[in-house]
Amino acid sequence: METIRTLIVDDEPRIRRGIERLVQSCGEGWEIAGVLSDGREALEFLHETGGAVDLVISDVKMPEMDGLTFVKEARKHYSFFPLFISGYDDFEYLRTALREGAVDYLLKPVDREQFHQRMAEIRDKIVSDRSRSRKFGELEQRAEKLQRTRQTQTLSYTTSPGVDLSRLGYWAQDFPKGHYRLMYVSLDALPVKSRSYTVKDWEAYFYALENILEELIDSHHAGTGGQGWCWRGGQSDFWALLLPEEGGDAEASVRELADRIRSAIRMYTPFSASVACSDAIEDLYLLPSAKRQCLSLIQYRLVSGGNRLFMPEDAGRSRQSEEQAEEEMPASAERLRQAVEQGRLSDALQCSRQFFEELKKKESPASIQRAVQNLLILIHSAALASCGHSGFSVPLEDALGKLQKAAHLQELRREIDGLIEEAVREIERTRRSSNSSTPVEQAKAWIREHLAGDLTIKRIADHVHMNPTYFCECFKMQTGETVLDYVTRQRMERAKELLREPGLKLQEVCERIGYADVKYFSRLFKGWTGLTPSQYREQAAPARPGAGAD
């Protein structure tokens, strides 16, 4: 039986997952083509897949691009049936939805029986329509149109301001090579007086904020020799892609720029803003991961308050005072995060036990509370990183609320362990639902065979015929590590083997594993093994005959 491919679009993770379960409960004839969080992301998905969906189930009100706008734009290029599910019983929404060809407009919460009945009717409609609408000639025209669209996007994405660069296409290779950082600027809690602002007031403020950001980035890089691009995200947040000058102190540069941005927003507007910045990334196809890292870091605002800068290297520290900033998280916290991200439940629970044993040494209840809150955010971030587009169904605010109500350490640990179990379950479900295990395994084998070559994400993804961004998501979900981390790990393992050969020069070792710079390789090797290549070679060398004899 030919399946009906369904795309689900809703900005609330719990609603997305609920709709996904409802569709799956309709029987074997339904296939989930994708589960996405906003209209712009869904439109990009359709461009990447050639519009290969039969039914789109979409929310109406969403950030980035609402459902009605998304369907209107998408139906200019592709043929599908839209079904809207909304919490707004508004006649104007209904009328617009029907004008865009919607097969129905259901209100939340959705009645299960009503949904099943309506989906059966939609299935009959789609099946009867296929013979008329999906002809070979139309598919050919669609392919040509998709190619023209991608060519147009390549030009517009690299030249037009105000575009979300994390919506990646093959244009990423047109950017200069280097170590990029993604910066997220988000307005803090809005002042009470903002309730009286009109639409024009907000437009003026957002225009001012965008200009402040653009001018500061331009002036900052004019003095440092780097480059930067910025664009508006949702209603009250902004993004910047930064390429600091090679050889300079990138972290200091980013911190200086973030401080200038926060100060300017406080000075020229009635708002304050918090800033989150990702780790450095060497390949722009890793931007979606950097974006999720920024969104995870900004959540520390719930614990530490607003008008702050959140960097990855600060994630394990409390930020409320200089004294607290020196207070390290227990060593087991990072191991716990890694275990959750890789779906290792028993190891994660063991780390949790060690974490709470270490907490017993702390005397301050406030210190204990902060450490547990920070651990919770680490777990939430790990789940978010591994679940990809499907998101994590447990809202951070709800989890923090439960922790604040806990009366003792034992109850705190029960809440944390429950969150760990839920996170690992969702990560496992996400990996099981991914049908791209064969391409990922093929990619891993190809990487191992070509360690001496130029292993960029695009080259690897092209080998398995996948979109680079989607390939990165699949690889992380199925292996628990990024593509570049896997490449580096394989190169380091091969380097260990080569260093055991006494007659092989260090330059030859580098060339055989794809590194041209011996100094860079040596720093990287020491970072992974704790030893320099020379020290490792000495330790790995077989003992000389008679060595150690009396």
C-alpha positions as CSV (number, residue, x, y, z in Angstrom):
1,M,0.0,0.0,0.0
2,E,1.4,3.4,-1.0
3,T,1.9,5.6,2.1
4,I,0.8,9.1,2.6
5,R,3.8,11.3,3.5
6,T,2.8,13.8,6.2
7,L,4.7,16.9,7.4
8,I,4.0,18.3,10.9
9,V,4.7,21.9,11.7
10,D,4.2,23.4,15.2
11,D,6.3,25.5,17.5
12,E,5.5,23.6,20.7
13,P,7.5,20.3,21.1
14,R,4.8,18.6,23.1
15,I,2.1,19.4,20.5
16,R,4.4,18.2,17.7
17,R,5.0,15.0,19.4
18,G,1.3,14.6,20.2
19,I,0.3,15.1,16.6
20,E,3.0,12.7,15.5
21,R,1.5,10.0,17.8
22,L,-2.0,10.7,16.5
23,V,-0.9,10.3,12.9
24,Q,1.0,7.1,13.6
25,S,-2.1,5.7,15.4
26,C,-4.1,6.1,12.1
27,G,-2.5,2.9,10.7
28,E,0.4,1.8,8.5
29,G,-0.7,3.9,5.5
30,W,0.8,7.0,7.1
31,E,4.4,8.1,7.0
32,I,5.9,11.0,9.0
33,A,8.1,12.9,6.4
34,G,9.2,15.5,9.0
35,V,8.4,17.2,12.3
36,L,9.4,20.9,12.3
37,S,9.0,23.9,14.5
38,D,8.1,26.8,12.2
39,G,6.9,27.8,8.8
40,R,10.3,29.0,7.5
41,E,12.0,25.8,8.5
42,A,9.1,23.8,6.8
43,L,9.5,25.8,3.6
44,E,13.2,25.1,3.5
45,F,12.4,21.4,4.1
46,L,10.1,21.4,1.1
47,H,12.7,23.1,-1.1
48,E,15.3,20.4,0.0
49,T,12.9,17.5,-0.7
50,G,11.3,18.8,-3.8
51,G,7.9,19.1,-2.0
52,A,7.6,15.3,-1.6
53,V,4.7,15.4,0.9
54,D,1.0,14.7,0.5
55,L,-0.3,16.3,3.7
56,V,0.9,19.2,5.8
57,I,-0.5,19.5,9.3
58,S,0.4,23.0,10.6
59,D,-0.3,25.3,13.5
60,V,-1.5,28.8,12.6
61,K,0.4,31.1,14.9
62,M,4.2,30.4,15.0
63,P,7.4,32.5,15.2
64,E,9.6,33.0,12.2
65,M,6.8,32.3,9.7
66,D,3.1,31.6,10.6
67,G,1.3,28.6,9.2
68,L,-1.0,30.5,6.8
69,T,2.0,32.4,5.2
70,F,4.0,29.1,5.0
71,V,1.2,27.3,3.2
72,K,0.5,30.2,0.8
73,E,4.2,30.4,-0.1
74,A,4.7,26.6,-0.4
75,R,1.7,26.0,-2.6
76,K,3.2,28.4,-5.2
77,H,5.7,25.7,-5.8
78,Y,4.3,22.4,-4.6
79,S,1.1,20.4,-4.5
80,F,-0.2,19.1,-1.1
81,F,-3.2,19.1,1.2
82,P,-3.0,21.5,4.2
83,L,-4.7,20.7,7.5
84,F,-4.6,23.4,10.2
85,I,-4.7,22.7,13.9
86,S,-4.9,25.8,16.1
87,G,-5.8,27.0,19.5
88,Y,-7.5,30.1,18.0
89,D,-11.2,30.0,17.2
90,D,-11.0,33.0,14.9
91,F,-13.2,33.4,11.8
92,E,-10.6,35.4,9.9
93,Y,-8.0,32.6,10.4
94,L,-10.6,30.0,9.3
95,R,-11.5,32.0,6.2
96,T,-7.9,32.5,5.2
97,A,-7.1,28.8,5.8
98,L,-9.9,27.7,3.6
99,R,-8.8,30.2,0.9
100,E,-5.4,28.6,1.0
101,G,-7.0,25.2,0.2
102,A,-7.1,23.7,3.7
103,V,-9.0,20.4,4.0
104,D,-10.0,21.3,7.5
105,Y,-9.4,23.6,10.5
106,L,-9.3,21.7,13.8
107,L,-9.2,23.3,17.2
108,K,-6.8,22.3,20.1
109,P,-7.1,20.1,22.1
110,V,-7.8,17.7,19.3
111,D,-10.4,14.9,19.8
112,R,-8.8,11.6,19.0
113,E,-11.9,10.0,17.4
114,Q,-12.6,13.1,15.4
115,F,-9.0,13.2,14.2
116,H,-9.1,9.6,13.1
117,Q,-12.4,10.1,11.2
118,R,-11.1,13.2,9.5
119,M,-7.8,11.6,8.5
120,A,-9.6,8.7,6.9
121,E,-11.6,11.1,4.8
122,I,-8.4,13.0,3.9
123,R,-6.7,9.7,3.0
124,D,-9.5,8.9,0.5
125,K,-9.2,12.3,-1.0
126,I,-5.5,12.1,-1.4
127,V,-5.6,8.6,-3.0
128,S,-8.3,9.6,-5.5
129,D,-6.4,12.8,-6.3
130,R,-3.0,11.1,-7.0
131,S,-3.9,9.7,-10.3
132,R,-4.8,13.2,-11.6
133,S,-2.2,15.4,-9.9
134,R,1.1,13.4,-9.8
135,K,2.1,12.8,-13.4
136,F,5.6,12.4,-14.7
137,G,5.5,15.7,-16.6
138,E,4.6,17.6,-13.4
139,L,7.4,16.0,-11.4
140,E,9.8,17.0,-14.1
141,Q,8.7,20.6,-14.0
142,R,8.9,20.5,-10.2
143,A,12.5,19.4,-10.4
144,E,13.4,22.2,-12.8
145,K,11.6,24.7,-10.6
146,L,13.4,23.4,-7.5
147,Q,16.8,23.8,-9.2
148,R,16.0,27.4,-10.2
149,T,14.9,28.1,-6.6
150,R,18.1,26.8,-5.1
151,Q,20.2,28.8,-7.6
152,T,18.2,32.0,-6.6
153,Q,18.6,31.1,-2.9
154,T,22.3,30.7,-3.2
155,L,22.6,34.3,-4.5
156,S,20.1,35.8,-2.1
157,Y,21.4,34.1,1.1
158,T,24.9,35.4,0.5
159,T,24.0,38.9,-0.4
160,S,20.8,39.9,1.3
161,P,20.6,41.2,4.9
162,G,18.0,40.0,7.4
163,V,18.2,36.3,6.3
164,D,18.5,33.5,8.9
165,L,21.9,32.0,7.9
166,S,21.2,28.9,10.0
167,R,18.7,27.8,7.3
168,L,21.4,26.2,5.3
169,G,21.8,25.4,1.7
170,Y,24.8,24.6,-0.5
171,W,25.6,28.3,-0.5
172,A,27.6,27.8,2.7
173,Q,30.7,26.8,0.7
174,D,30.8,30.4,-0.7
175,F,31.7,31.8,2.7
176,P,35.4,32.3,3.7
177,K,37.0,29.5,5.6
178,G,37.8,30.0,9.3
179,H,36.6,29.4,12.8
180,Y,33.1,30.9,13.2
181,R,31.0,31.7,16.3
182,L,27.3,32.1,16.4
183,M,25.9,34.8,18.7
184,Y,22.3,35.0,19.9
185,V,20.9,38.3,21.3
186,S,17.6,37.9,23.2
187,L,15.6,40.6,25.0
188,D,15.0,40.0,28.6
189,A,11.7,40.2,30.4
190,L,9.9,43.3,28.9
191,P,9.1,46.3,31.1
192,V,5.5,46.8,32.3
193,K,5.1,49.9,30.2
194,S,5.7,47.9,27.0
195,R,2.1,46.7,27.3
196,S,0.9,50.0,26.0
197,Y,3.2,50.0,23.0
198,T,1.5,50.0,19.6
199,V,2.5,47.9,16.6
200,K,4.3,51.0,15.2
201,D,6.2,51.4,18.4
202,W,7.4,47.8,18.3
203,E,8.4,48.1,14.6
204,A,10.4,51.2,15.5
205,Y,12.2,49.5,18.4
206,F,13.0,46.4,16.4
207,Y,14.3,48.5,13.6
208,A,16.5,50.4,16.1
209,L,17.8,47.2,17.6
210,E,18.7,45.7,14.3
211,N,20.6,48.8,13.4
212,I,22.4,48.9,16.7
213,L,23.5,45.3,16.2
214,E,24.6,45.8,12.6
215,E,26.6,49.0,13.4
216,L,28.3,47.5,16.4
217,I,29.3,44.4,14.5
218,D,30.6,46.4,11.6
219,S,32.6,48.9,13.8
220,H,34.0,46.0,16.0
221,H,35.3,44.1,13.0
222,A,36.6,47.2,11.3
223,G,39.0,47.5,14.2
224,T,39.9,43.8,14.6
225,G,40.0,42.6,11.0
226,G,37.3,40.0,11.3
227,Q,33.9,39.8,9.6
228,G,30.3,39.5,10.8
229,W,26.7,39.1,9.5
230,C,23.5,39.7,11.5
231,W,19.8,39.1,11.0
232,R,16.6,39.2,12.9
233,G,15.2,35.9,14.4
234,G,11.8,36.0,16.1
235,Q,9.9,38.9,17.5
236,S,12.5,39.8,20.1
237,D,15.7,38.1,19.2
238,F,18.6,38.5,16.8
239,W,21.5,36.4,15.5
240,A,25.0,37.2,14.4
241,L,27.5,35.0,12.6
242,L,31.1,36.1,13.6
243,L,34.4,35.3,11.9
244,P,37.1,36.7,14.2
245,E,40.5,37.6,12.9
246,E,42.7,34.5,12.6
247,G,45.5,34.5,15.2
248,G,43.7,36.9,17.5
249,D,42.1,36.2,20.9
250,A,38.7,35.1,19.5
251,E,37.1,34.6,23.0
252,A,38.1,38.1,24.2
253,S,36.9,39.6,20.9
254,V,33.5,38.0,21.3
255,R,33.2,39.0,24.9
256,E,34.0,42.6,24.1
257,L,31.4,42.7,21.3
258,A,28.8,41.2,23.5
259,D,29.4,43.7,26.3
260,R,29.1,46.6,23.8
261,I,25.8,45.2,22.4
262,R,24.3,44.8,25.9
263,S,25.4,48.3,26.9
264,A,24.1,49.9,23.8
265,I,20.7,48.2,24.1
266,R,20.4,49.5,27.7
267,M,21.5,53.0,26.7
268,Y,19.3,53.5,23.6
269,T,16.2,51.4,24.3
270,P,14.0,50.7,27.4
271,F,15.1,47.0,27.2
272,S,17.9,44.8,28.4
273,A,19.3,41.8,26.6
274,S,21.2,38.6,27.3
275,V,23.7,37.2,24.8
276,A,24.7,33.6,24.2
277,C,27.6,32.6,22.0
278,S,28.5,29.1,20.6
279,D,31.7,27.3,20.5
280,A,33.9,27.9,17.4
281,I,32.8,25.9,14.4
282,E,35.1,25.1,11.4
283,D,32.3,24.2,9.0
284,L,29.1,26.3,8.4
285,Y,27.1,23.1,8.0
286,L,27.4,22.8,11.8
287,L,25.4,26.1,12.3
288,P,22.2,24.2,13.3
289,S,24.1,22.6,16.2
290,A,25.6,26.0,17.1
291,K,22.1,27.5,17.1
292,R,20.9,24.8,19.5
293,Q,23.9,25.4,21.7
294,C,23.0,29.1,21.9
295,L,19.4,28.4,22.7
296,S,20.6,26.0,25.5
297,L,23.0,28.5,26.9
298,I,20.4,31.4,27.0
299,Q,18.3,29.2,29.4
300,Y,20.8,29.9,32.1
301,R,19.1,33.3,32.3
302,L,16.3,31.5,34.2
303,V,18.8,30.8,37.0
304,S,21.2,33.7,36.8
305,G,19.0,36.5,35.7
306,G,19.2,38.7,32.6
307,N,21.5,41.3,31.0
308,R,24.3,38.7,30.9
309,L,26.7,36.9,28.5
310,F,26.6,33.1,28.4
311,M,29.5,31.3,26.9
312,P,30.1,27.5,26.6
313,E,33.1,27.7,28.9
314,D,31.0,29.4,31.6
315,A,28.2,26.8,31.4
316,G,29.3,24.8,34.4
317,R,29.7,27.8,36.7
318,S,27.3,29.9,38.6
319,R,27.4,33.5,37.5
320,Q,25.7,35.5,40.3
321,S,28.8,36.8,41.9
322,E,32.6,36.7,41.7
323,E,32.7,34.3,44.6
324,Q,30.1,32.0,43.0
325,A,31.9,32.2,39.6
326,E,34.9,30.4,41.1
327,E,32.7,27.5,42.3
328,E,33.1,24.5,39.9
329,M,30.4,22.1,39.1
330,P,31.0,18.5,40.4
331,A,33.3,16.6,38.0
332,S,30.5,14.0,37.4
333,A,28.2,16.6,35.7
334,E,30.0,16.7,32.4
335,R,30.3,12.9,32.3
336,L,26.5,12.7,33.0
337,R,25.8,15.1,30.1
338,Q,27.9,13.0,27.7
339,A,26.1,9.8,28.8
340,V,22.7,11.4,28.3
341,E,23.7,12.7,24.9
342,Q,24.9,9.3,23.8
343,G,21.8,7.5,25.2
344,R,23.7,5.5,27.9
345,L,21.0,5.4,30.6
346,S,22.8,3.2,33.2
347,D,26.0,5.3,32.9
348,A,24.0,8.5,33.3
349,L,22.2,7.3,36.4
350,Q,25.5,6.2,37.9
351,C,26.9,9.7,37.2
352,S,23.8,11.1,38.9
353,R,24.5,9.0,42.0
354,Q,28.1,10.3,42.1
355,F,27.0,13.9,41.5
356,F,24.7,13.8,44.5
357,E,27.3,12.1,46.6
358,E,29.6,15.1,45.8
359,L,26.8,17.5,46.6
360,K,26.7,16.2,50.2
361,K,30.1,17.9,50.8
362,K,28.6,21.3,50.1
363,E,27.3,23.2,53.2
364,S,25.3,25.9,51.6
365,P,21.7,25.1,50.5
366,A,21.9,27.9,47.9
367,S,25.1,26.3,46.5
368,I,23.4,22.9,46.2
369,Q,20.3,24.4,44.5
370,R,22.5,26.2,42.0
371,A,24.5,23.1,41.2
372,V,21.3,21.0,40.6
373,Q,19.8,23.8,38.4
374,N,22.9,23.9,36.3
375,L,22.9,20.1,36.0
376,L,19.3,20.2,34.9
377,I,20.2,22.7,32.1
378,L,23.1,20.5,31.0
379,I,20.7,17.5,30.7
380,H,18.1,19.5,28.9
381,S,20.8,20.8,26.5
382,A,22.0,17.3,25.8
383,A,18.5,16.1,25.0
384,L,17.9,19.1,22.8
385,A,21.2,18.5,20.9
386,S,20.4,14.8,20.3
387,C,16.7,15.0,19.5
388,G,17.3,17.4,16.6
389,H,14.2,18.9,14.9
390,S,11.8,16.8,17.1
391,G,12.9,18.8,20.2
392,F,12.6,17.7,23.8
393,S,9.1,17.5,25.2
394,V,9.9,18.5,28.8
395,P,9.9,22.3,29.1
396,L,12.8,23.6,31.1
397,E,10.6,26.0,33.1
398,D,8.5,23.0,34.3
399,A,11.5,21.1,35.4
400,L,13.0,24.0,37.2
401,G,9.7,24.6,39.0
402,K,9.7,21.0,40.3
403,L,13.3,21.4,41.6
404,Q,12.4,24.5,43.5
405,K,9.6,22.6,45.3
406,A,11.8,19.7,46.3
407,A,12.3,19.4,50.1
408,H,15.5,17.4,50.3
409,L,18.4,16.0,48.3
410,Q,16.7,12.6,47.8
411,E,13.7,14.3,46.2
412,L,16.0,16.5,44.1
413,R,17.8,13.3,42.9
414,R,14.5,11.6,42.0
415,E,13.5,14.6,39.8
416,I,16.9,14.6,38.1
417,D,16.8,10.9,37.5
418,G,13.3,11.1,36.1
419,L,14.5,13.8,33.7
420,I,17.5,11.7,32.7
421,E,15.2,8.7,31.9
422,E,12.8,10.8,29.9
423,A,15.7,12.4,27.9
424,V,17.3,9.1,27.1
425,R,14.0,7.6,26.1
426,E,13.3,10.5,23.7
427,I,16.9,10.2,22.3
428,E,16.4,6.5,21.7
429,R,13.0,7.1,20.0
430,T,14.6,9.7,17.8
431,R,17.4,7.4,16.7
432,R,15.0,4.5,16.0
433,S,12.7,6.8,13.9
434,S,15.7,7.8,11.8
435,N,15.8,5.7,8.6
436,S,19.3,6.8,7.5
437,S,21.5,4.3,9.4
438,T,22.9,2.9,6.2
439,P,24.2,6.2,4.9
440,V,25.7,7.1,8.2
441,E,27.5,3.7,8.4
442,Q,28.6,4.2,4.8
443,A,29.9,7.7,5.6
444,K,31.9,6.3,8.6
445,A,33.5,3.6,6.5
446,W,34.4,6.2,3.8
447,I,35.9,8.5,6.4
448,R,38.1,5.8,7.7
449,E,39.4,5.0,4.2
450,H,40.1,8.7,3.3
451,L,41.7,10.0,6.5
452,A,44.6,11.5,4.4
453,G,42.2,13.6,2.3
454,D,40.3,16.8,2.7
455,L,37.4,15.6,4.9
456,T,34.9,18.4,4.8
457,I,31.2,17.9,5.8
458,K,30.1,18.6,2.3
459,R,32.4,16.1,0.7
460,I,31.3,13.4,3.2
461,A,27.6,14.2,2.7
462,D,27.9,14.3,-1.1
463,H,29.4,10.8,-1.0
464,V,26.2,9.4,0.7
465,H,24.0,11.7,-1.4
466,M,22.5,13.7,1.5
467,N,22.0,17.3,2.3
468,P,25.0,18.4,4.5
469,T,22.8,19.9,7.2
470,Y,20.5,16.9,7.4
471,F,23.5,14.6,7.3
472,C,25.0,16.3,10.4
473,E,21.7,15.9,12.2
474,C,21.4,12.2,11.4
475,F,25.1,11.5,12.2
476,K,24.8,13.2,15.6
477,M,21.5,11.4,16.4
478,Q,22.8,7.9,15.5
479,T,26.4,8.1,16.9
480,G,26.2,10.6,19.7
481,E,29.1,12.7,18.3
482,T,29.5,15.3,15.6
483,V,30.9,14.5,12.1
484,L,34.1,16.5,12.7
485,D,34.6,14.9,16.2
486,Y,34.4,11.5,14.6
487,V,36.8,12.5,11.9
488,T,39.3,13.8,14.5
489,R,38.9,10.8,16.7
490,Q,39.6,8.4,13.8
491,R,42.7,10.5,12.8
492,M,44.0,10.4,16.3
493,E,43.6,6.6,16.5
494,R,45.4,6.2,13.2
495,A,48.1,8.6,14.4
496,K,48.7,6.3,17.5
497,E,49.2,3.3,15.2
498,L,51.6,5.3,12.9
499,L,53.6,6.6,15.9
500,R,54.4,3.1,16.9
501,E,56.4,2.7,13.7
502,P,59.9,4.0,14.8
503,G,61.2,4.8,11.3
504,L,58.2,7.1,10.4
505,K,58.9,10.8,10.6
506,L,56.3,13.1,12.3
507,Q,55.7,15.0,9.0
508,E,54.9,11.6,7.3
509,V,52.4,10.8,10.1
510,C,50.7,14.1,9.6
511,E,50.4,13.7,5.8
512,R,48.9,10.2,6.2
513,I,46.1,11.5,8.4
514,G,45.3,14.7,6.5
515,Y,47.3,17.4,8.5
516,A,49.7,19.7,6.7
517,D,50.8,21.6,9.9
518,V,52.9,19.5,12.3
519,K,52.5,22.1,15.1
520,Y,48.7,22.0,14.8
521,F,48.7,18.2,14.8
522,S,50.9,18.1,17.9
523,R,48.6,20.5,19.8
524,L,45.5,18.5,18.7
525,F,47.1,15.1,19.6
526,K,48.0,16.4,23.1
527,G,44.5,17.6,23.6
528,W,43.1,14.2,22.8
529,T,45.7,12.0,24.5
530,G,47.3,14.2,27.1
531,L,50.7,13.5,25.5
532,T,52.8,15.0,22.8
533,P,53.4,12.8,19.8
534,S,57.1,12.4,20.9
535,Q,56.0,11.4,24.5
536,Y,53.5,8.9,23.1
537,R,56.1,7.4,20.8
538,E,58.5,6.9,23.7
539,Q,55.9,5.3,25.9
540,A,54.7,3.0,23.0
541,A,58.2,1.9,22.0
542,P,58.9,-1.7,22.8
543,A,61.4,-2.3,25.6
544,R,65.0,-2.8,24.5
545,P,66.5,-6.3,25.0
546,G,67.9,-6.5,28.5
547,A,66.3,-3.3,29.7
548,G,65.5,-3.4,33.3
549,A,67.8,-6.3,34.1
550,D,69.8,-6.3,37.3
